[in-house]
Every structure is written in structure tokens, then in C-alpha cells.
Amino acid sequence: MHAAPDTKVHVTRHEDTFVITVRGEVDHDDTEDFVEAWAAADRAALPTTAVDLSQITFADSMLLNALLDARRRHADSGRELVLLGPLPPPVSRLLTVSGTLEHFAVADPGDGVAAPPVARPDPDGREDDHRE
């Protein structure tokens, strides 16, 4: 998956962690990007997939469904899925109102919780050279 500067979903690989970074407004129009990102995470089959949601400004049920499906697939294959925060209000509200927040491991470095090391995309929108 090659990220263009305006792409909302970026994938990187850092040691034993596959990282999916999501930013901006996320809705049904982004479904294909998520399908590609989850497929890349499944192919990499690393012990942990971290989903950085800290840069999301809007999220709808598409994100919720994508996260729930990823959680199921990771559990079925014995891999860990971690949401990286801090969770912005749109994501926190979506997970809280749906009653699903408690079903996710959330690593929020702001709360002193150790998060997996994360390789961020380059400012020009290119992905990390160590991606899957």
C-alpha cells in the first residue's frame, strides 16, 4: 500500500509491531484503505498490531466495524491488537457509546502506559522503509 500525501491510513513495521496510523476524518469512503491495511497486518503476522488513532478528527461505524473485525481476527490468530492514544473525542465517544471500549487494549503514553515503539510516516506522506 503506497500512501499518497492525502491518504488517511498508513502502515509501517517496527520490529515485532505492525503499525497502522489513521488520521483525519474516517468514514465509509475509507473502507478500501482499511481492508488493505488489515490484509497487510495479517500477511505480516507480527505478534502485535498497533492502531494509532490519535490523529482522527471524525469516525463513524465503519471504523468501529473495522476495529471489531480486526480484534476478532487478531484473537483468532493469537496476536495482540492495541489501540494507541490518546483517543481523540470522536473515537472515545464511538467506542464508549457502542459499549466496546472495554474490549480493546488501549495504550496511552500520556497516562504513563508503555506503548509499542511507533514509526511515524514521513511528513511528506511517504511510508517507513521498513513496512510490509
Secondary structure in CASP SS format (residue, H / E / C, confidence):
PFRMAT SS
TARGET T0000
AUTHOR 0000-0000-0000
METHOD secondary structure of the structure
MODEL  1
M C 1.00
H C 1.00
A C 1.00
A C 1.00
P C 1.00
D C 1.00
T C 1.00
K C 1.00
V E 1.00
H E 1.00
V E 1.00
T E 1.00
R E 1.00
H E 1.00
E C 1.00
D C 1.00
T E 1.00
F E 1.00
V E 1.00
I E 1.00
T E 1.00
V E 1.00
R E 1.00
G E 1.00
E E 1.00
V E 1.00
D C 1.00
H H 1.00
D H 1.00
D H 1.00
T H 1.00
E H 1.00
D H 1.00
F H 1.00
V H 1.00
E H 1.00
A H 1.00
W H 1.00
A H 1.00
A H 1.00
A H 1.00
D H 1.00
R H 1.00
A H 1.00
A C 1.00
L C 1.00
P C 1.00
T E 1.00
T E 1.00
A E 1.00
V E 1.00
D E 1.00
L E 1.00
S E 1.00
Q E 1.00
I E 1.00
T E 1.00
F E 1.00
A E 1.00
D C 1.00
S H 1.00
M H 1.00
L H 1.00
L H 1.00
N H 1.00
A H 1.00
L H 1.00
L H 1.00
D H 1.00
A H 1.00
R H 1.00
R H 1.00
R H 1.00
H H 1.00
A H 1.00
D H 1.00
S C 1.00
G C 1.00
R C 1.00
E E 1.00
L E 1.00
V E 1.00
L E 1.00
L E 1.00
G C 1.00
P C 1.00
L C 1.00
P C 1.00
P H 1.00
P H 1.00
V H 1.00
S H 1.00
R H 1.00
L H 1.00
L H 1.00
T H 1.00
V H 1.00
S C 1.00
G C 1.00
T C 1.00
L H 1.00
E H 1.00
H H 1.00
F C 1.00
A E 1.00
V E 1.00
A E 1.00
D C 1.00
P H 1.00
G H 1.00
D H 1.00
G C 1.00
V C 1.00
A C 1.00
A C 1.00
P C 1.00
P C 1.00
V C 1.00
A C 1.00
R C 1.00
P C 1.00
D C 1.00
P C 1.00
D C 1.00
G C 1.00
R C 1.00
E C 1.00
D C 1.00
D C 1.00
H C 1.00
R C 1.00
E C 1.00
END
